[in-house]
Every structure is written in structure tokens, then in C-alpha cells.
Amino acid sequence: MLDMSASASLAMTHLASFSAEVDENKVTPGVLGFIVFAVMALAVWALMKSMNKQMGRIQFKEAPDPAETSGAPEGAAKASTQE
């Protein structure tokens, strides 16, 4: 079994040689960047579609105005709500 420091050193050696080959002026996201962006876009689209479906299922009915259902005179209901 390799020592952890030896394997880390080996990985850094390969990484350092790879970074020497890459031209910093020509680095682009490439295929991996496109795939990540496309997956994120599909996830957002699926979440929005699901949210729209769930919002469509909501049965919203407004509660009646308490001033209208209490039978009290209109001035009395307004005075009690302003306090």
C-alpha cells in the first residue's frame, strides 16, 4: 500500500505537468462545462414545470369579510379593526 504523501506527491506531479501544457489564453469551459450548464438548465426547467403544476392544483377561496358576516353596523366594524 502506498503512503498517502507519496500518492499525493505523484498526483501533484501529474497535475503540474498538465498545467504546463495548457495555454492560459486558450482555456475554455469545453464539453464538461456545457454538460454541467445543460444539466442545471434542465433541472431548473423541471422545477419550474413542477411548481406550475402544483400551483394549478391550489383551490383558493377568499375568506368572507368579517364586517359583512357579523351583522354589526358598518361603523362599529371599522372602529374595532382600527384599534
One Martini backbone bead per residue (centre of mass of N, CA, C, O) as a GRO file, in nm:
protein
   83
    1MET     BB    1   0.097   0.037   0.022
    2LEU     BB    2   0.064   0.358  -0.018
    3ASP     BB    3   0.155   0.649   0.068
    4MET     BB    4  -0.008   0.947   0.089
    5SER     BB    5   0.231   1.133   0.012
    6ALA     BB    6   0.305   0.982  -0.248
    7SER     BB    7   0.031   1.014  -0.397
    8ALA     BB    8   0.021   1.322  -0.380
    9SER     BB    9   0.285   1.370  -0.531
   10LEU     BB   10   0.201   1.229  -0.792
   11ALA     BB   11  -0.044   1.409  -0.853
   12MET     BB   12   0.111   1.680  -0.864
   13THR     BB   13   0.295   1.603  -1.097
   14HIS     BB   14   0.069   1.565  -1.308
   15LEU     BB   15  -0.058   1.846  -1.271
   16ALA     BB   16   0.191   2.015  -1.344
   17SER     BB   17   0.226   1.902  -1.634
   18PHE     BB   18  -0.056   1.990  -1.735
   19SER     BB   19  -0.029   2.302  -1.678
   20ALA     BB   20   0.207   2.345  -1.887
   21GLU     BB   21   0.023   2.273  -2.151
   22VAL     BB   22  -0.167   2.502  -2.083
   23ASP     BB   23  -0.319   2.770  -2.230
   24GLU     BB   24  -0.445   3.052  -2.077
   25ASN     BB   25  -0.570   3.190  -2.352
   26LYS     BB   26  -0.739   2.893  -2.437
   27VAL     BB   27  -0.940   2.857  -2.217
   28THR     BB   28  -1.226   2.645  -2.187
   29PRO     BB   29  -1.498   2.473  -2.081
   30GLY     BB   30  -1.626   2.286  -2.272
   31VAL     BB   31  -1.800   1.998  -2.237
   32LEU     BB   32  -1.836   1.999  -1.931
   33GLY     BB   33  -1.963   2.281  -1.912
   34PHE     BB   34  -2.207   2.217  -2.089
   35ILE     BB   35  -2.323   1.984  -1.924
   36VAL     BB   36  -2.367   2.138  -1.662
   37PHE     BB   37  -2.551   2.357  -1.781
   38ALA     BB   38  -2.769   2.166  -1.897
   39VAL     BB   39  -2.849   2.031  -1.630
   40MET     BB   40  -2.934   2.291  -1.486
   41ALA     BB   41  -3.152   2.375  -1.690
   42LEU     BB   42  -3.328   2.118  -1.661
   43ALA     BB   43  -3.381   2.150  -1.358
   44VAL     BB   44  -3.525   2.423  -1.372
   45TRP     BB   45  -3.748   2.336  -1.565
   46ALA     BB   46  -3.865   2.109  -1.384
   47LEU     BB   47  -3.930   2.290  -1.139
   48MET     BB   48  -4.121   2.486  -1.285
   49LYS     BB   49  -4.325   2.274  -1.381
   50SER     BB   50  -4.397   2.168  -1.098
   51MET     BB   51  -4.489   2.438  -0.978
   52ASN     BB   52  -4.717   2.491  -1.180
   53LYS     BB   53  -4.879   2.237  -1.108
   54GLN     BB   54  -4.917   2.299  -0.803
   55MET     BB   55  -5.058   2.578  -0.841
   56GLY     BB   56  -5.305   2.459  -1.003
   57ARG     BB   57  -5.419   2.285  -0.746
   58ILE     BB   58  -5.509   2.530  -0.609
   59GLN     BB   59  -5.779   2.614  -0.383
   60PHE     BB   60  -5.899   2.939  -0.385
   61LYS     BB   61  -6.071   3.096  -0.106
   62GLU     BB   62  -6.210   3.354   0.016
   63ALA     BB   63  -6.264   3.512   0.291
   64PRO     BB   64  -6.489   3.653   0.455
   65ASP     BB   65  -6.595   3.944   0.563
   66PRO     BB   66  -6.645   4.024   0.892
   67ALA     BB   67  -6.837   4.273   0.853
   68GLU     BB   68  -7.060   4.114   0.688
   69THR     BB   69  -7.117   3.862   0.897
   70SER     BB   70  -7.191   4.004   1.183
   71GLY     BB   71  -7.423   4.247   1.156
   72ALA     BB   72  -7.290   4.497   1.203
   73PRO     BB   73  -7.230   4.796   1.186
   74GLU     BB   74  -7.005   4.960   0.993
   75GLY     BB   75  -6.872   5.147   1.212
   76ALA     BB   76  -6.806   4.923   1.424
   77ALA     BB   77  -6.612   4.752   1.251
   78LYS     BB   78  -6.402   4.977   1.193
   79ALA     BB   79  -6.330   5.045   1.490
   80SER     BB   80  -6.222   4.755   1.570
   81THR     BB   81  -5.989   4.744   1.339
   82GLN     BB   82  -5.821   5.013   1.431
   83GLU     BB   83  -5.698   4.912   1.721
   0.00000   0.00000   0.00000
